[in-house]
C-alpha cells in the first residue's frame, strides 16, 4: 500500500541499448549523439559518434529526459504548445523527434534520445536501441 514495485534500467542495460543504437546508426551511415537515461532522467550512457553534430549532444539528452518525463515519444506536441513547454521547463524539455521511453513488460524503465540526423533517422536509431534490449530481456 505504501510502496510500489518498479523496474529500472541498469547501466548494463543502457549499454545494450547504446550498442544497438550505434549499430543502426552505422548501418544507416548517420553518425549520432545517443543518450540513455533512467526513470529519473539521470544519464546512464552517452556517445557522440565520430562526425555527429556537437550541439546534438544537448538535444539528444533533452530528448531522452523529455521522453521519460512525459512517458511518450517526443515530437508529438502541437506547435502552439511546444514553445510554452520549453519556456515552462527552462528549456529542459523538447518536442524534437528522437526521444523514446524504453518499455519492458509494459513498464517504463528509462528512455533514449538520439540527435544529429533527421527526426525520422533519429527515431529509427532510438527504436533499434530499444529493440536490442527487448531481444535480451
VMD Tcl script that draws the C-alpha trace (Angstrom):
set ca {
  {0.00 0.00 0.00}
  {2.83 2.43 0.78}
  {5.37 1.16 -1.71}
  {5.27 0.17 -5.35}
  {7.50 -2.26 -7.13}
  {9.31 -0.81 -10.08}
  {11.88 -1.97 -12.58}
  {14.66 0.32 -13.69}
  {17.26 0.24 -16.40}
  {20.77 -0.57 -15.18}
  {23.99 0.70 -16.70}
  {24.46 -2.73 -18.30}
  {21.02 -2.47 -19.89}
  {21.84 1.05 -21.04}
  {24.96 -0.27 -22.76}
  {22.88 -2.85 -24.66}
  {20.57 -0.06 -25.85}
  {23.55 2.11 -26.75}
  {25.26 -0.63 -28.77}
  {22.04 -1.44 -30.63}
  {21.54 2.23 -31.49}
  {25.17 2.65 -32.60}
  {24.87 -0.40 -34.87}
  {21.76 1.06 -36.55}
  {23.37 4.49 -36.98}
  {26.44 2.88 -38.55}
  {24.25 0.78 -40.87}
  {22.46 3.98 -41.94}
  {25.71 5.91 -42.31}
  {24.42 8.65 -40.00}
  {26.69 9.44 -37.02}
  {24.58 10.23 -33.97}
  {24.65 11.53 -30.43}
  {22.86 8.95 -28.28}
  {21.80 9.42 -24.64}
  {20.25 6.81 -22.35}
  {18.60 7.84 -19.06}
  {16.92 6.04 -16.17}
  {13.37 6.80 -14.96}
  {14.61 9.82 -13.02}
  {16.20 11.32 -16.12}
  {19.70 10.54 -14.87}
  {22.23 9.92 -17.65}
  {23.37 6.28 -17.75}
  {25.18 6.16 -21.08}
  {26.13 8.58 -23.83}
  {28.14 8.63 -27.04}
  {28.86 11.23 -29.68}
  {29.81 9.14 -32.68}
  {32.63 10.46 -34.85}
  {31.12 13.05 -37.17}
  {27.95 13.68 -35.15}
  {26.94 17.30 -34.67}
  {28.43 18.77 -31.49}
  {25.27 20.52 -30.28}
  {23.26 17.35 -30.78}
  {24.73 16.07 -27.53}
  {22.46 18.58 -25.78}
  {19.34 17.81 -27.80}
  {19.84 14.04 -27.52}
  {19.95 14.27 -23.74}
  {16.93 16.60 -23.68}
  {15.01 14.19 -25.89}
  {15.70 11.29 -23.51}
  {14.72 13.32 -20.43}
  {11.56 14.59 -22.15}
  {10.55 11.06 -23.21}
  {10.96 9.58 -19.74}
  {9.25 12.55 -18.10}
  {6.27 12.67 -20.45}
  {6.14 8.88 -20.88}
  {5.59 9.23 -24.64}
  {7.88 9.66 -27.64}
  {8.99 13.20 -28.37}
  {7.77 15.11 -31.40}
  {4.04 14.77 -30.85}
  {3.24 18.04 -29.06}
  {1.22 20.59 -31.04}
  {3.28 23.51 -32.36}
  {1.28 26.07 -30.39}
  {2.26 24.28 -27.17}
  {5.91 23.36 -27.81}
  {7.32 26.84 -27.14}
  {5.29 27.08 -23.94}
  {6.61 23.67 -22.90}
  {10.20 24.76 -23.48}
  {9.70 28.03 -21.62}
  {7.90 26.42 -18.69}
  {10.77 23.97 -18.20}
  {13.57 26.49 -18.77}
  {14.49 24.72 -22.00}
  {14.83 21.29 -20.41}
  {12.05 19.65 -22.43}
  {11.92 19.45 -26.22}
  {9.47 18.45 -28.91}
  {12.13 17.32 -31.40}
  {11.69 13.75 -32.71}
  {14.12 11.12 -31.45}
  {13.25 10.63 -27.77}
  {11.52 7.36 -26.84}
  {10.65 5.78 -23.49}
  {12.14 2.31 -23.01}
  {9.36 -0.07 -22.02}
  {9.80 -3.61 -20.74}
  {6.70 -5.64 -19.81}
  {4.51 -2.52 -20.06}
  {6.69 -0.61 -17.58}
  {8.87 2.35 -18.48}
  {12.41 1.62 -17.30}
  {14.24 4.56 -18.89}
  {14.48 6.42 -22.20}
  {16.74 7.01 -25.18}
  {17.35 10.26 -27.01}
  {19.07 10.46 -30.39}
  {20.13 13.51 -32.35}
  {22.20 14.53 -35.35}
  {20.17 13.13 -38.23}
  {16.71 13.99 -39.45}
  {13.89 13.43 -36.97}
  {12.95 10.19 -38.71}
  {16.56 8.93 -38.70}
  {16.88 9.80 -35.00}
  {13.68 7.88 -34.27}
  {14.84 4.81 -36.24}
  {18.12 4.70 -34.31}
  {16.29 5.06 -30.98}
  {13.89 2.24 -31.80}
  {16.77 -0.02 -32.84}
  {18.45 0.57 -29.48}
  {15.27 -0.35 -27.62}
  {14.79 -3.45 -29.79}
  {18.29 -4.61 -28.86}
  {17.37 -4.56 -25.17}
  {13.96 -6.16 -25.71}
  {15.70 -9.01 -27.55}
  {17.75 -9.98 -24.49}
  {15.36 -9.46 -21.56}
}
mol new
graphics top color blue
foreach p $ca { graphics top sphere $p radius 0.5 }
foreach p [lrange $ca 0 end-1] q [lrange $ca 1 end] { graphics top cylinder $p $q radius 0.2 }
display resetview
